[in-house]
Amino acid sequence: MRLADPWWLCFAPLVFVVLSLRRRRRATLLFSSVAELQRLPRTLAQRLKRALPWLEAMGLLALVVAMARPQSGREDSVVSSYGVAIELVIDKSQSMAEQDLDPDPWDRVALTRLDVVKAVVADFVDRGGDLPGRPADLLGLVSFAGWVQSHCPVTLDHEALLRLLKDVQMPNVDPRDPAAQELLRTAIGDGLVVAVDRLRDAPAKSKVVVLLSDGESNIGEASPRAAAELAKAAGEIDALERSQIETRLFTRWSEHFLPFLLAGLAMLVLHRFLSDTRFRSLP
């Protein structure tokens, strides 16, 4: 928990100063003697009326806290680990829409090849099934059909990558439309070229491209062989060597000023209402 604008708390003492000065300047009527009135028993209304200044003070203090903007979240931190950089390259061409795999054993829904690939990738990333997961590795995500789409740069924030993985879908076009045929084809070479480029500046000695595809390349500017030569030129890997990776994680703060704002306004409105009705005094 933190305050985004803590300097607003400087106004908190002023609340009591202003209320104290206003109380001293309250108008009075002169009587010859009030000794007899002091002997009268105090009513419940008179006792409750003494709490009105405190109600107003609490309302003003709540507004001061609201202006200071209380927030909750985690501080920015640097995560250090030993791992490799892995770029996941997923085929989302027309053939990945085939439902020729075993249905889900729980709800018996037929799965497409792309559904199965996404499930396997999720297990690979997050310790699903018998897989150990990749908690220490930098992971990135690229998909391709007739064109290539980069979804996520290499990162240790695997939760973000898994959220973006859910957005990987086949092109939303009519496969019977001749103009859309190129969008549904398989540009494996282009996908590998983009993956190699994304790994070029990754802060790890060992860099790996994992290709998940069911077909052959039939479109694109680069062939799979040319992409392999590019990867070799970028640095051939004979043995995977884990290296120290440092990644800065940023915090997403949540605002909590609204409850204090509503409570402060409610107390001030209640104070004004009671002062002008039930506990009104003259002068």
N, C-alpha and C positions, 0 to 999 in steps of 0.2 A: 504494500500500500504506500502511496506517495501523494503529495500535493503538487499539481502542475504549476500553480501560481501561489506559493506559500506566503508571499508578501501581503496578501489580503488579510492575513491573520493580525497584521499590525492594527487593523481597525477594531479588533475585539475589545481592547481596553477602552476605546472611545465610546463604545456602547454604554458602559456603566458610567462613564464621565457625563455623557449627555443626559442620561436618565436621572443621575443624581442632581445635576443643575436644574433640570426641569422640575424635579420634585421640590426643590427649595424655592422656586419662583411661583409655586402654586398659589392662586388667589385665596384670600381668607376673609372672613367677616369678624368684626370685633364685637365681643359680648362682654358685659360687665364681669361675669364670672361663669366658668364652665365646671365648677367643682361638683355640682349636683349631677351633671351629665356623666361625669367620670365614674360615679357610683352605679350607674345602670349596667346590667349584664350585657355582654356583647352577643349579638345574634350570629347565626351561621353565615349570613350574607356579609356581615361586617368582617368576619374572619377570612372568608374567601376573597373578599375585595383586596386584602393585603397581598394576595398572590398575583394580582394583575400586573404590577411592575415586573415581576419575575417572568410572567408569561410573555410580556413584550420583549424582555431582554433575551429570553431563549429563542424567540422568533428571529430577532436581529442577528444573534450569534449563528443560528442555522443558515441564514442568508450569507453571512461572512464565510462560513465553511463551504457553502455551495460555490461562491465566487473563487475560492482557492482551488476548486476542481480536484477533489479526491479521485485517485485512480488506482487500479490494481493491475498487476502484471509482473512479469519477471524482468530482471535487469538484462541488458545486453551482455553476452558472454562469448568467450572464445573457446571452441571445442577442439581439443587436440586428440588425434587418434592415428593409428598406423593402419594403412590400407592401400588399396589400388583404386584407380579411376575406371569406371565401367560405363560405357554408353550402350543403352538398350535400344535396339532398332527393330521396330515392329511393322510387319507387313499388314496393310489394311485394304488391299486391293479386292477386286470382285470375288476372286476365288476364296477369300477368307470368310465369305458369307455362307459357305456350304455348311449344312447341318448334318454331316456324316459321321459325327463322333458320338460316343455314348452319352445318353441324357444324364442330367443331374440325378444322382441316386436318391436325393431327398424329395424334390418336387417334380421329378420326371419331365422337366422342361428340356427340349432339345437345344443343345448349345451350338453356336457357330464356332468355326475354327478360331476366329478372333476372340470370342468369349473365353475359350480355353487358354489361348495365349495370354490374355490379360490376367486370368486366374493364376497361371503358372508364374508370371512375372511378379504378381503380388506376393505369392508364397516365397519366391526367390529373394525378394526384398525384405520381407517382414516375418521370417521364420515360420512359414506356413508348412503344414504337412511334416515331412521328414527333413526339410531343408533347414540349414542352420541360420539363414538370414545373412545380411551384409551390413551389420550395424556400423562397422568401421570404414566402409568403402564409400567413395564418392560415386554417386549414380546420376546418370542423365538419361533423357528419354527423347527419342526421335521416332516418327512414324512416316510411312510413305505408301502411296498408291501410284498414281501417275505423276504426282509431285511430292515433295518432301516437306514435312512440317516438324519443326523443333518445338517440343512441348516444355522441356525443363532442362536447364543447364546442369552440369554435374554439381551435386550438392550432398551434404550430410543430412539435410532436412528431408528424410524419407517420407514423412507424413504428407508433405506438400507434393512430393513426386507421386505418391499413391492417389492423391486426389486428382492430379492431372491425368493419371493413367485412366481413370474412369471416363475422361472426356475423349479418349481415342475412339473414334467411330469411323466407319466406312463412309466414303463420299455420298452425300445425300442427293443423288441424281438418279434419273431413270436409266437403267441399263439398256433399255431398248432405243434410247435416243442416240443416233450415230454421233452427234456432236459431243456426247458425254463419254464416249468409249475410252478416249485417252485418259480421262480422269480416273478410270477404274482399272487401268493396267498396272504393271509391276515395274517400278523403277528402282531395282535393287542397287545398282551401281550408284545412282544419285544419293540414295539413302546412306550408303556407306561413306561416300565422300563427305556428306554433311556431318556424320558421326565422327569421322577422323578430324575434321576441322574443329568440332566442339571439344575434342580431347586435346587439341594442340597445346593449349595454355593451362591445362589442368595441373594443379600442384601435386603431382604424384609421379614417381619414376616409372611405374608400371601402368600401362593404359590398355584397356581391352574393349573390343567391340563385340557385342553379343547380337547376332542376327537371328530373328525369329520370322521365318517365311515358309510358305508351302509351295512356291512356284519358281519359275525362271524369269529372269529379267527380259522384258519385251518392249521397253521404252526407256527413254532417258538419254542424257548427254554423255554419261560415263558408264562404261561396262563394269561388271563386277571385277573382272581381271584388272582393269585400270585402277579401280578403287583399291584393290589389294596392293598394287604397286605403290600407290600413294601412301598407304598405311605403312608399307615397308620402308619407304623413304623417310617417313616421319619418325621411325625408330622401331626396328624389329625387336620383339620380345622373345628371348630364349628361355627365361625363367621368371616367374612372377615374383617381384621383390616388393614387399610392403614398405612404404615410406611414410614419414610423419606428415600428417595433413592437419592444418589449422583452418577452421572455418568460423566466421563470426555469425552468431545467431542474434537476430534482432527481436525486440520485444514488441508485442502488440498490446497497448494499454487499453483498459476498459474504463469508461467514465462512470462515476458514481455521484455526480453533483445533483441529479434530479431528485432523489429522496430528500436531501437536505433543503433544496429549493422549495419543494411542495410542503414539507413540514414547517419551514419558516413562514411561508405565506399563510398557511392554515392558522398558525398561532397568532400572527398579526391580525388576521381577519377576525379571529375569535376574540382577541383583546379589544379590538375596536367595537365589535358588536356588544360585548358585555359592558364596556365602558359607557356606551350610549343608551343602554337599555336597563338591565337588571341592577347594575352597580353604578348607575349615573348619580353624580352628586352635584350639588349647587353650593357655592359657585363652582 
